[in-house]
């Protein structure tokens, strides 16, 4: 697994999916207990940043759906 460096830690993900994948990898590394303490702290900080990114993307999509539904949030049903 690639290790996060200062350069990659500051870089914004290219997509929601990329952020989610990186976040999952970070969680695996942190939970493994094999990371040095300083690296674990920077991984935690990067994870928090990725989580914020993912939440903002989800919020943006939800707002777009509201607009498409004339401002009324409706239950999604498969037809």
Gaussian input, Z-matrix of N, CA and C with variables (Angstrom, degrees):
# hf/3-21g

backbone

0 1
 N
 C     1     B1
 C     2     B2     1     A1
 N     3     B3     2     A2     1     D1
 C     4     B4     3     A3     2     D2
 C     5     B5     4     A4     3     D3
 N     6     B6     5     A5     4     D4
 C     7     B7     6     A6     5     D5
 C     8     B8     7     A7     6     D6
 N     9     B9     8     A8     7     D7
 C    10    B10     9     A9     8     D8
 C    11    B11    10    A10     9     D9
 N    12    B12    11    A11    10    D10
 C    13    B13    12    A12    11    D11
 C    14    B14    13    A13    12    D12
 N    15    B15    14    A14    13    D13
 C    16    B16    15    A15    14    D14
 C    17    B17    16    A16    15    D15
 N    18    B18    17    A17    16    D16
 C    19    B19    18    A18    17    D17
 C    20    B20    19    A19    18    D18
 N    21    B21    20    A20    19    D19
 C    22    B22    21    A21    20    D20
 C    23    B23    22    A22    21    D21
 N    24    B24    23    A23    22    D22
 C    25    B25    24    A24    23    D23
 C    26    B26    25    A25    24    D24
 N    27    B27    26    A26    25    D25
 C    28    B28    27    A27    26    D26
 C    29    B29    28    A28    27    D27
 N    30    B30    29    A29    28    D28
 C    31    B31    30    A30    29    D29
 C    32    B32    31    A31    30    D30
 N    33    B33    32    A32    31    D31
 C    34    B34    33    A33    32    D32
 C    35    B35    34    A34    33    D33
 N    36    B36    35    A35    34    D34
 C    37    B37    36    A36    35    D35
 C    38    B38    37    A37    36    D36
 N    39    B39    38    A38    37    D37
 C    40    B40    39    A39    38    D38
 C    41    B41    40    A40    39    D39
 N    42    B42    41    A41    40    D40
 C    43    B43    42    A42    41    D41
 C    44    B44    43    A43    42    D42
 N    45    B45    44    A44    43    D43
 C    46    B46    45    A45    44    D44
 C    47    B47    46    A46    45    D45
 N    48    B48    47    A47    46    D46
 C    49    B49    48    A48    47    D47
 C    50    B50    49    A49    48    D48
 N    51    B51    50    A50    49    D49
 C    52    B52    51    A51    50    D50
 C    53    B53    52    A52    51    D51
 N    54    B54    53    A53    52    D52
 C    55    B55    54    A54    53    D53
 C    56    B56    55    A55    54    D54
 N    57    B57    56    A56    55    D55
 C    58    B58    57    A57    56    D56
 C    59    B59    58    A58    57    D57
 N    60    B60    59    A59    58    D58
 C    61    B61    60    A60    59    D59
 C    62    B62    61    A61    60    D60
 N    63    B63    62    A62    61    D61
 C    64    B64    63    A63    62    D62
 C    65    B65    64    A64    63    D63
 N    66    B66    65    A65    64    D64
 C    67    B67    66    A66    65    D65
 C    68    B68    67    A67    66    D66
 N    69    B69    68    A68    67    D67
 C    70    B70    69    A69    68    D68
 C    71    B71    70    A70    69    D69
 N    72    B72    71    A71    70    D70
 C    73    B73    72    A72    71    D71
 C    74    B74    73    A73    72    D72
 N    75    B75    74    A74    73    D73
 C    76    B76    75    A75    74    D74
 C    77    B77    76    A76    75    D75
 N    78    B78    77    A77    76    D76
 C    79    B79    78    A78    77    D77
 C    80    B80    79    A79    78    D78
 N    81    B81    80    A80    79    D79
 C    82    B82    81    A81    80    D80
 C    83    B83    82    A82    81    D81
 N    84    B84    83    A83    82    D82
 C    85    B85    84    A84    83    D83
 C    86    B86    85    A85    84    D84
 N    87    B87    86    A86    85    D85
 C    88    B88    87    A87    86    D86
 C    89    B89    88    A88    87    D87
 N    90    B90    89    A89    88    D88
 C    91    B91    90    A90    89    D89
 C    92    B92    91    A91    90    D90
 N    93    B93    92    A92    91    D91
 C    94    B94    93    A93    92    D92
 C    95    B95    94    A94    93    D93
 N    96    B96    95    A95    94    D94
 C    97    B97    96    A96    95    D95
 C    98    B98    97    A97    96    D96
 N    99    B99    98    A98    97    D97
 C   100   B100    99    A99    98    D98
 C   101   B101   100   A100    99    D99
 N   102   B102   101   A101   100   D100
 C   103   B103   102   A102   101   D101
 C   104   B104   103   A103   102   D102
 N   105   B105   104   A104   103   D103
 C   106   B106   105   A105   104   D104
 C   107   B107   106   A106   105   D105
 N   108   B108   107   A107   106   D106
 C   109   B109   108   A108   107   D107
 C   110   B110   109   A109   108   D108
 N   111   B111   110   A110   109   D109
 C   112   B112   111   A111   110   D110
 C   113   B113   112   A112   111   D111
 N   114   B114   113   A113   112   D112
 C   115   B115   114   A114   113   D113
 C   116   B116   115   A115   114   D114
 N   117   B117   116   A116   115   D115
 C   118   B118   117   A117   116   D116
 C   119   B119   118   A118   117   D117
 N   120   B120   119   A119   118   D118
 C   121   B121   120   A120   119   D119
 C   122   B122   121   A121   120   D120
 N   123   B123   122   A122   121   D121
 C   124   B124   123   A123   122   D122
 C   125   B125   124   A124   123   D123
 N   126   B126   125   A125   124   D124
 C   127   B127   126   A126   125   D125
 C   128   B128   127   A127   126   D126
 N   129   B129   128   A128   127   D127
 C   130   B130   129   A129   128   D128
 C   131   B131   130   A130   129   D129
 N   132   B132   131   A131   130   D130
 C   133   B133   132   A132   131   D131
 C   134   B134   133   A133   132   D132
 N   135   B135   134   A134   133   D133
 C   136   B136   135   A135   134   D134
 C   137   B137   136   A136   135   D135
 N   138   B138   137   A137   136   D136
 C   139   B139   138   A138   137   D137
 C   140   B140   139   A139   138   D138
 N   141   B141   140   A140   139   D139
 C   142   B142   141   A141   140   D140
 C   143   B143   142   A142   141   D141
 N   144   B144   143   A143   142   D142
 C   145   B145   144   A144   143   D143
 C   146   B146   145   A145   144   D144
 N   147   B147   146   A146   145   D145
 C   148   B148   147   A147   146   D146
 C   149   B149   148   A148   147   D147
 N   150   B150   149   A149   148   D148
 C   151   B151   150   A150   149   D149
 C   152   B152   151   A151   150   D150
 N   153   B153   152   A152   151   D151
 C   154   B154   153   A153   152   D152
 C   155   B155   154   A154   153   D153
 N   156   B156   155   A155   154   D154
 C   157   B157   156   A156   155   D155
 C   158   B158   157   A157   156   D156
 N   159   B159   158   A158   157   D157
 C   160   B160   159   A159   158   D158
 C   161   B161   160   A160   159   D159
 N   162   B162   161   A161   160   D160
 C   163   B163   162   A162   161   D161
 C   164   B164   163   A163   162   D162
 N   165   B165   164   A164   163   D163
 C   166   B166   165   A165   164   D164
 C   167   B167   166   A166   165   D165
 N   168   B168   167   A167   166   D166
 C   169   B169   168   A168   167   D167
 C   170   B170   169   A169   168   D168
 N   171   B171   170   A170   169   D169
 C   172   B172   171   A171   170   D170
 C   173   B173   172   A172   171   D171
 N   174   B174   173   A173   172   D172
 C   175   B175   174   A174   173   D173
 C   176   B176   175   A175   174   D174
 N   177   B177   176   A176   175   D175
 C   178   B178   177   A177   176   D176
 C   179   B179   178   A178   177   D177
 N   180   B180   179   A179   178   D178
 C   181   B181   180   A180   179   D179
 C   182   B182   181   A181   180   D180
 N   183   B183   182   A182   181   D181
 C   184   B184   183   A183   182   D182
 C   185   B185   184   A184   183   D183
 N   186   B186   185   A185   184   D184
 C   187   B187   186   A186   185   D185
 C   188   B188   187   A187   186   D186
 N   189   B189   188   A188   187   D187
 C   190   B190   189   A189   188   D188
 C   191   B191   190   A190   189   D189
 N   192   B192   191   A191   190   D190
 C   193   B193   192   A192   191   D191
 C   194   B194   193   A193   192   D192
 N   195   B195   194   A194   193   D193
 C   196   B196   195   A195   194   D194
 C   197   B197   196   A196   195   D195
 N   198   B198   197   A197   196   D196
 C   199   B199   198   A198   197   D197
 C   200   B200   199   A199   198   D198
 N   201   B201   200   A200   199   D199
 C   202   B202   201   A201   200   D200
 C   203   B203   202   A202   201   D201
 N   204   B204   203   A203   202   D202
 C   205   B205   204   A204   203   D203
 C   206   B206   205   A205   204   D204
 N   207   B207   206   A206   205   D205
 C   208   B208   207   A207   206   D206
 C   209   B209   208   A208   207   D207
 N   210   B210   209   A209   208   D208
 C   211   B211   210   A210   209   D209
 C   212   B212   211   A211   210   D210
 N   213   B213   212   A212   211   D211
 C   214   B214   213   A213   212   D212
 C   215   B215   214   A214   213   D213
 N   216   B216   215   A215   214   D214
 C   217   B217   216   A216   215   D215
 C   218   B218   217   A217   216   D216
 N   219   B219   218   A218   217   D217
 C   220   B220   219   A219   218   D218
 C   221   B221   220   A220   219   D219
 N   222   B222   221   A221   220   D220
 C   223   B223   222   A222   221   D221
 C   224   B224   223   A223   222   D222
 N   225   B225   224   A224   223   D223
 C   226   B226   225   A225   224   D224
 C   227   B227   226   A226   225   D225
 N   228   B228   227   A227   226   D226
 C   229   B229   228   A228   227   D227
 C   230   B230   229   A229   228   D228
 N   231   B231   230   A230   229   D229
 C   232   B232   231   A231   230   D230
 C   233   B233   232   A232   231   D231
 N   234   B234   233   A233   232   D232
 C   235   B235   234   A234   233   D233
 C   236   B236   235   A235   234   D234

   B1=1.4481
   B2=1.5227
   B3=1.3416
   B4=1.4521
   B5=1.5208
   B6=1.3226
   B7=1.4638
   B8=1.5192
   B9=1.3320
   B10=1.4617
   B11=1.5224
   B12=1.3128
   B13=1.4512
   B14=1.5122
   B15=1.3189
   B16=1.4664
   B17=1.5266
   B18=1.3320
   B19=1.4645
   B20=1.5292
   B21=1.3370
   B22=1.4554
   B23=1.5174
   B24=1.3272
   B25=1.4572
   B26=1.5272
   B27=1.3151
   B28=1.4579
   B29=1.5307
   B30=1.3117
   B31=1.4614
   B32=1.5227
   B33=1.3320
   B34=1.4646
   B35=1.5277
   B36=1.3329
   B37=1.4658
   B38=1.5257
   B39=1.3239
   B40=1.4667
   B41=1.5213
   B42=1.3384
   B43=1.4564
   B44=1.5216
   B45=1.3185
   B46=1.4637
   B47=1.5272
   B48=1.3335
   B49=1.4571
   B50=1.5241
   B51=1.3391
   B52=1.4672
   B53=1.5247
   B54=1.3257
   B55=1.4654
   B56=1.5222
   B57=1.3185
   B58=1.4611
   B59=1.5260
   B60=1.3239
   B61=1.4587
   B62=1.5376
   B63=1.3182
   B64=1.4590
   B65=1.5274
   B66=1.3189
   B67=1.4551
   B68=1.5251
   B69=1.3195
   B70=1.4661
   B71=1.5298
   B72=1.3350
   B73=1.4624
   B74=1.5280
   B75=1.3235
   B76=1.4634
   B77=1.5301
   B78=1.3173
   B79=1.4621
   B80=1.5252
   B81=1.3299
   B82=1.4678
   B83=1.5206
   B84=1.3350
   B85=1.4622
   B86=1.5271
   B87=1.3157
   B88=1.4650
   B89=1.5256
   B90=1.3249
   B91=1.4550
   B92=1.5227
   B93=1.3287
   B94=1.4633
   B95=1.5266
   B96=1.3444
   B97=1.4630
   B98=1.5173
   B99=1.3102
   B100=1.4591
   B101=1.5312
   B102=1.3251
   B103=1.4625
   B104=1.5270
   B105=1.3367
   B106=1.4616
   B107=1.5353
   B108=1.3150
   B109=1.4565
   B110=1.5289
   B111=1.3274
   B112=1.4704
   B113=1.5222
   B114=1.3183
   B115=1.4621
   B116=1.5327
   B117=1.3262
   B118=1.4592
   B119=1.5258
   B120=1.3283
   B121=1.4597
   B122=1.5265
   B123=1.3196
   B124=1.4683
   B125=1.5248
   B126=1.3406
   B127=1.4572
   B128=1.5180
   B129=1.3415
   B130=1.4663
   B131=1.5313
   B132=1.3340
   B133=1.4666
   B134=1.5229
   B135=1.3326
   B136=1.4650
   B137=1.5251
   B138=1.3228
   B139=1.4582
   B140=1.5183
   B141=1.3310
   B142=1.4677
   B143=1.5272
   B144=1.3184
   B145=1.4607
   B146=1.5305
   B147=1.3216
   B148=1.4657
   B149=1.5230
   B150=1.3221
   B151=1.4609
   B152=1.5258
   B153=1.3276
   B154=1.4628
   B155=1.5260
   B156=1.3264
   B157=1.4613
   B158=1.5291
   B159=1.3352
   B160=1.4703
   B161=1.5258
   B162=1.3219
   B163=1.4626
   B164=1.5223
   B165=1.3314
   B166=1.4620
   B167=1.5278
   B168=1.3314
   B169=1.4720
   B170=1.5271
   B171=1.3311
   B172=1.4635
   B173=1.5222
   B174=1.3360
   B175=1.4688
   B176=1.5268
   B177=1.3341
   B178=1.4669
   B179=1.5279
   B180=1.3248
   B181=1.4641
   B182=1.5260
   B183=1.3253
   B184=1.4643
   B185=1.5303
   B186=1.3264
   B187=1.4667
   B188=1.5216
   B189=1.3189
   B190=1.4654
   B191=1.5224
   B192=1.3348
   B193=1.4594
   B194=1.5187
   B195=1.3324
   B196=1.4631
   B197=1.5236
   B198=1.3122
   B199=1.4652
   B200=1.5237
   B201=1.3097
   B202=1.4641
   B203=1.5205
   B204=1.3167
   B205=1.4685
   B206=1.5218
   B207=1.3355
   B208=1.4653
   B209=1.5275
   B210=1.3073
   B211=1.4596
   B212=1.5079
   B213=1.3049
   B214=1.4615
   B215=1.5072
   B216=1.3013
   B217=1.4549
   B218=1.5254
   B219=1.3190
   B220=1.4609
   B221=1.5070
   B222=1.3110
   B223=1.4627
   B224=1.5114
   B225=1.3256
   B226=1.4489
   B227=1.5131
   B228=1.3175
   B229=1.4701
   B230=1.5034
   B231=1.3332
   B232=1.4577
   B233=1.5158
   B234=1.3004
   B235=1.4654
   B236=1.5032
   A1=109.31
   A2=117.27
   A3=119.23
   A4=110.68
   A5=113.81
   A6=118.88
   A7=109.26
   A8=115.50
   A9=120.95
   A10=108.85
   A11=115.15
   A12=120.58
   A13=107.84
   A14=116.42
   A15=119.98
   A16=110.43
   A17=117.20
   A18=120.58
   A19=111.26
   A20=117.42
   A21=118.82
   A22=111.17
   A23=117.25
   A24=119.98
   A25=111.11
   A26=117.90
   A27=121.27
   A28=111.82
   A29=117.07
   A30=121.00
   A31=110.86
   A32=115.83
   A33=120.97
   A34=108.92
   A35=117.17
   A36=120.18
   A37=110.88
   A38=115.58
   A39=120.11
   A40=111.61
   A41=117.25
   A42=120.03
   A43=109.90
   A44=114.94
   A45=121.77
   A46=109.85
   A47=115.51
   A48=120.48
   A49=111.94
   A50=116.95
   A51=120.68
   A52=110.52
   A53=116.90
   A54=121.15
   A55=110.34
   A56=116.54
   A57=121.14
   A58=110.82
   A59=116.99
   A60=121.12
   A61=110.44
   A62=117.14
   A63=120.28
   A64=110.65
   A65=116.88
   A66=121.70
   A67=110.71
   A68=117.45
   A69=120.98
   A70=111.08
   A71=117.19
   A72=120.89
   A73=110.95
   A74=116.20
   A75=120.21
   A76=111.36
   A77=116.50
   A78=120.50
   A79=110.38
   A80=116.73
   A81=120.66
   A82=111.10
   A83=116.26
   A84=120.57
   A85=111.29
   A86=116.49
   A87=120.56
   A88=109.98
   A89=116.82
   A90=120.48
   A91=113.09
   A92=117.26
   A93=120.23
   A94=111.88
   A95=116.19
   A96=119.90
   A97=113.70
   A98=117.52
   A99=121.70
   A100=113.45
   A101=117.46
   A102=120.86
   A103=109.96
   A104=116.85
   A105=119.29
   A106=109.57
   A107=116.73
   A108=122.22
   A109=112.52
   A110=117.89
   A111=120.61
   A112=111.39
   A113=116.11
   A114=119.86
   A115=109.61
   A116=117.48
   A117=120.78
   A118=109.96
   A119=117.30
   A120=120.98
   A121=110.78
   A122=117.64
   A123=119.53
   A124=110.48
   A125=117.69
   A126=121.10
   A127=111.40
   A128=115.55
   A129=120.16
   A130=110.18
   A131=116.53
   A132=120.87
   A133=110.66
   A134=116.62
   A135=120.49
   A136=109.77
   A137=116.67
   A138=120.99
   A139=111.67
   A140=116.35
   A141=120.44
   A142=110.02
   A143=116.67
   A144=121.43
   A145=110.73
   A146=116.83
   A147=120.87
   A148=111.23
   A149=116.72
   A150=120.74
   A151=110.87
   A152=116.82
   A153=121.13
   A154=110.44
   A155=116.85
   A156=122.10
   A157=110.49
   A158=116.84
   A159=121.10
   A160=111.26
   A161=116.50
   A162=119.73
   A163=111.33
   A164=117.19
   A165=119.39
   A166=110.64
   A167=116.75
   A168=119.85
   A169=110.88
   A170=116.69
   A171=120.22
   A172=111.32
   A173=116.79
   A174=120.56
   A175=110.95
   A176=116.65
   A177=120.75
   A178=110.69
   A179=116.56
   A180=120.18
   A181=110.13
   A182=116.96
   A183=120.10
   A184=110.57
   A185=117.11
   A186=120.22
   A187=111.34
   A188=117.39
   A189=120.57
   A190=110.82
   A191=116.37
   A192=120.22
   A193=110.22
   A194=117.66
   A195=120.83
   A196=110.60
   A197=116.78
   A198=121.07
   A199=109.74
   A200=116.57
   A201=120.08
   A202=111.73
   A203=117.20
   A204=121.56
   A205=111.66
   A206=117.09
   A207=122.94
   A208=112.37
   A209=116.04
   A210=119.83
   A211=115.43
   A212=118.09
   A213=121.18
   A214=109.28
   A215=117.26
   A216=120.84
   A217=108.00
   A218=115.31
   A219=120.31
   A220=109.63
   A221=116.67
   A222=121.34
   A223=108.90
   A224=114.77
   A225=119.66
   A226=109.33
   A227=117.00
   A228=121.05
   A229=108.86
   A230=115.03
   A231=119.62
   A232=108.69
   A233=115.10
   A234=119.25
   A235=110.04
   D1=135.94
   D2=179.58
   D3=-69.83
   D4=141.73
   D5=179.18
   D6=-92.57
   D7=142.29
   D8=179.61
   D9=-73.09
   D10=132.97
   D11=174.91
   D12=-109.65
   D13=173.44
   D14=178.98
   D15=-59.34
   D16=-35.83
   D17=-178.78
   D18=-68.40
   D19=-43.40
   D20=-178.94
   D21=-76.78
   D22=-27.29
   D23=-179.28
   D24=-65.89
   D25=-31.02
   D26=-177.73
   D27=-87.32
   D28=-15.03
   D29=-175.05
   D30=-78.33
   D31=133.97
   D32=177.07
   D33=-76.03
   D34=139.35
   D35=179.14
   D36=-62.35
   D37=153.86
   D38=-179.43
   D39=-79.79
   D40=-20.93
   D41=-178.71
   D42=-158.05
   D43=167.77
   D44=175.78
   D45=-59.02
   D46=-45.15
   D47=-177.81
   D48=-63.01
   D49=-40.44
   D50=178.22
   D51=-65.37
   D52=-40.63
   D53=179.26
   D54=-64.69
   D55=-42.68
   D56=-179.66
   D57=-64.44
   D58=-41.70
   D59=178.81
   D60=-63.97
   D61=-44.85
   D62=178.89
   D63=-63.66
   D64=-40.52
   D65=178.71
   D66=-62.10
   D67=-43.65
   D68=178.35
   D69=-62.00
   D70=-40.18
   D71=178.62
   D72=-65.57
   D73=-41.79
   D74=178.08
   D75=-61.72
   D76=-42.87
   D77=179.49
   D78=-61.39
   D79=-43.57
   D80=177.51
   D81=-58.78
   D82=-45.48
   D83=-178.50
   D84=-64.73
   D85=-43.63
   D86=-178.89
   D87=-66.25
   D88=-44.71
   D89=-178.08
   D90=-69.06
   D91=-22.22
   D92=-179.98
   D93=-67.05
   D94=-23.37
   D95=-178.86
   D96=75.36
   D97=9.22
   D98=-176.99
   D99=-96.58
   D100=-0.65
   D101=-178.03
   D102=-89.38
   D103=140.15
   D104=172.03
   D105=-62.75
   D106=154.25
   D107=-174.22
   D108=-55.42
   D109=-46.28
   D110=-179.13
   D111=-63.67
   D112=-39.98
   D113=179.09
   D114=-69.05
   D115=-35.39
   D116=178.13
   D117=-64.31
   D118=-40.80
   D119=178.58
   D120=-63.32
   D121=-45.42
   D122=179.20
   D123=-67.23
   D124=-33.69
   D125=176.05
   D126=-65.56
   D127=-39.88
   D128=178.08
   D129=-63.98
   D130=-42.48
   D131=179.31
   D132=-64.17
   D133=-41.54
   D134=178.29
   D135=-65.22
   D136=-40.37
   D137=178.53
   D138=-61.02
   D139=-41.78
   D140=178.33
   D141=-63.13
   D142=-40.13
   D143=178.02
   D144=-64.51
   D145=-43.34
   D146=179.05
   D147=-65.29
   D148=-39.30
   D149=178.18
   D150=-62.74
   D151=-42.48
   D152=177.04
   D153=-61.59
   D154=-42.80
   D155=178.03
   D156=-59.62
   D157=-48.15
   D158=-178.93
   D159=-62.67
   D160=-43.60
   D161=179.70
   D162=-63.16
   D163=-39.50
   D164=-179.67
   D165=-66.90
   D166=-36.80
   D167=177.17
   D168=-65.87
   D169=-42.66
   D170=178.63
   D171=-64.44
   D172=-40.68
   D173=177.50
   D174=-62.21
   D175=-40.99
   D176=179.90
   D177=-63.58
   D178=-41.66
   D179=178.84
   D180=-65.68
   D181=-40.92
   D182=179.24
   D183=-62.34
   D184=-40.01
   D185=177.30
   D186=-64.29
   D187=-39.17
   D188=177.87
   D189=-64.15
   D190=-38.67
   D191=178.30
   D192=-64.87
   D193=-40.74
   D194=177.82
   D195=-59.36
   D196=-42.50
   D197=179.45
   D198=-63.30
   D199=-43.41
   D200=-180.00
   D201=-65.88
   D202=-28.23
   D203=179.11
   D204=-96.71
   D205=24.63
   D206=179.60
   D207=57.86
   D208=38.30
   D209=175.72
   D210=79.70
   D211=0.16
   D212=178.94
   D213=-107.89
   D214=118.31
   D215=178.29
   D216=-76.66
   D217=118.75
   D218=-176.57
   D219=-116.39
   D220=156.65
   D221=175.61
   D222=-67.45
   D223=139.02
   D224=178.31
   D225=-87.09
   D226=130.10
   D227=178.26
   D228=-128.80
   D229=141.94
   D230=175.89
   D231=-83.02
   D232=137.80
   D233=179.00
   D234=-115.04

